[in-house]
Every structure is written in structure tokens, then in C-alpha cells.
Amino acid sequence: MSKINFSKLQRKISLILLILIPIGFYTKFYHGPAQHWVNDNLSGALYEIFWCLVIKWIFPGIRNIRLGIGVFCATTLLEFAQLWHPPLLEAIRLTFIGRTLIGNSFSWVDIPHYALGCLLGYIILEKLD
């Protein structure tokens, strides 16, 4: 059996993801001060950081600035897709993972938090490179 060799960058990203993913899920269940902001906005920023890290893990050669802009554009398009309610998307949105990944209601307020998350994702990746 052959051994899989992960780069130093991929190992660092994996460690960050192991910490980030439970925190991101926790924000969806958080009850306490600033609950609405944590549930909706902080989770949106963490969602962007997650995608920046996952894509960099898969494609380590991609330029960080290009990745951050691409993730922002893709997730902003997903935000606008929440205005669309075909049966397939509605079936996906009925599941927790579906709601978490593609959302279920459009909000203009999410977009600045996506920008913040992509900026933070970019900064993290720049520090890791």
C-alpha cells in the first residue's frame, strides 16, 4: 500500500479545519449574547474562511488573492440563489447540511460578512504560505 504524502501547507490547513469546522457548526446552535449576529453573520464569515481553506487544500498552487475573490463571487452567487426556490433546492434546504451549505433565505447583510470572511481567509493563507 502506498503512503499519501500531504504537503506542509495541507497539514496546516487540515489542523485549522479541524478547529474551524466545529466552531462553525457551533455558531449555528449558539444561544447567548449577540445570538442573532453569531448565528447569522459570524457563521457566514467562518463559512467563507472554510471554503478558502478547503480550496487551497485541494489546489495548493492557486494564488491566494484569486482564491479569495473567487470564493467571494461564488458564495455571493449562492446568496442570490436563495431567492430561487425550485423543488430540488428546497429538498436540499430541508436538511441541516443543505441549509448550512447553500442557505435558505437571502439577506443583503450576509454579503459584507462574506467579504470579511474572504479577507480573513486570504490573510490566513498568506500567513501559511
C-alpha positions as CSV (number, residue, x, y, z in Angstrom):
1,M,0.0,0.0,0.0
2,S,1.4,3.4,-0.9
3,K,1.6,6.2,1.6
4,I,-0.2,9.5,0.8
5,N,2.2,12.5,1.2
6,F,0.5,15.7,2.2
7,S,2.4,19.0,1.9
8,K,3.3,21.0,5.0
9,L,0.6,23.5,3.8
10,Q,-2.1,20.9,3.6
11,R,-1.2,19.6,7.0
12,K,-1.5,23.1,8.5
13,I,-4.8,23.7,6.7
14,S,-6.1,20.3,7.9
15,L,-5.4,21.3,11.5
16,I,-7.1,24.7,11.1
17,L,-10.1,23.0,9.5
18,L,-10.3,20.5,12.4
19,I,-10.7,23.5,14.7
20,L,-12.8,25.7,12.4
21,I,-15.5,23.2,11.4
22,P,-16.8,22.5,15.0
23,I,-16.7,26.2,15.8
24,G,-18.6,27.0,12.6
25,F,-21.3,24.4,13.4
26,Y,-21.4,25.7,17.0
27,T,-22.3,29.2,15.7
28,K,-25.5,27.8,14.3
29,F,-26.6,26.5,17.7
30,Y,-25.2,29.3,19.9
31,H,-27.6,30.9,22.4
32,G,-26.4,33.8,24.3
33,P,-25.3,37.5,23.9
34,A,-25.4,38.6,20.3
35,Q,-27.1,35.3,19.3
36,H,-28.5,36.6,16.1
37,W,-25.2,38.0,14.9
38,V,-23.3,34.9,15.8
39,N,-25.9,32.6,14.2
40,D,-26.2,34.5,11.0
41,N,-23.2,36.8,10.5
42,L,-20.2,35.3,12.3
43,S,-21.2,31.9,10.8
44,G,-21.2,33.5,7.3
45,A,-17.6,34.8,7.8
46,L,-16.4,31.4,9.1
47,Y,-18.1,29.8,6.1
48,E,-16.0,31.9,3.7
49,I,-12.8,31.1,5.6
50,F,-13.8,27.4,5.4
51,W,-14.1,27.5,1.6
52,C,-10.9,29.4,1.2
53,L,-9.0,26.8,3.2
54,V,-10.7,23.8,1.5
55,I,-10.0,25.1,-2.0
56,K,-6.4,25.9,-1.1
57,W,-6.0,22.4,0.4
58,I,-7.3,20.9,-2.9
59,F,-5.5,23.3,-5.2
60,P,-2.4,24.4,-3.2
61,G,-0.9,26.2,-6.3
62,I,-3.8,28.7,-6.6
63,R,-2.9,32.3,-5.8
64,N,-4.5,33.4,-2.5
65,I,-5.9,36.7,-3.9
66,R,-7.5,34.8,-6.8
67,L,-8.9,32.2,-4.4
68,G,-10.4,34.8,-2.0
69,I,-12.1,36.7,-4.9
70,G,-13.4,33.5,-6.4
71,V,-14.8,32.3,-3.1
72,F,-16.5,35.6,-2.6
73,C,-18.0,35.7,-6.0
74,A,-19.2,32.0,-5.8
75,T,-20.8,32.4,-2.3
76,T,-22.4,35.7,-3.3
77,L,-24.0,34.0,-6.2
78,L,-25.2,31.3,-3.8
79,E,-26.7,34.0,-1.7
80,F,-28.6,35.3,-4.6
81,A,-29.6,31.7,-5.5
82,Q,-31.5,31.7,-2.2
83,L,-34.1,33.9,-3.9
84,W,-34.8,30.9,-6.2
85,H,-36.9,28.0,-4.8
86,P,-37.1,25.1,-7.3
87,P,-38.1,21.7,-5.8
88,L,-34.6,20.3,-5.9
89,L,-33.0,23.2,-4.0
90,E,-35.9,23.2,-1.5
91,A,-35.3,19.5,-0.8
92,I,-31.6,20.1,-0.2
93,R,-32.5,23.1,2.1
94,L,-34.7,20.8,4.3
95,T,-31.5,19.1,5.6
96,F,-29.2,20.7,8.1
97,I,-26.1,20.3,5.9
98,G,-28.1,21.6,2.9
99,R,-29.2,24.7,4.9
100,T,-25.6,25.1,6.1
101,L,-24.0,24.9,2.7
102,I,-26.5,26.7,0.4
103,G,-28.7,28.6,2.9
104,N,-32.4,29.2,2.7
105,S,-33.1,32.9,2.8
106,F,-31.5,35.8,1.0
107,S,-30.0,38.7,3.1
108,W,-28.0,41.7,1.9
109,V,-26.4,41.8,5.3
110,D,-24.6,38.5,4.6
111,I,-22.6,39.9,1.7
112,P,-20.3,42.2,3.8
113,H,-19.7,39.3,6.2
114,Y,-18.7,37.1,3.2
115,A,-16.2,39.8,2.2
116,L,-14.8,39.9,5.7
117,G,-14.5,36.1,5.8
118,C,-12.7,36.0,2.4
119,L,-10.4,38.7,3.6
120,L,-9.6,36.7,6.7
121,G,-9.2,33.6,4.7
122,Y,-6.8,35.4,2.4
123,I,-4.8,36.7,5.4
124,I,-4.7,33.2,7.0
125,L,-3.4,31.7,3.7
126,E,-0.8,34.4,3.3
127,K,0.5,33.7,6.8
128,L,0.6,29.9,6.0
129,D,2.4,30.3,2.7
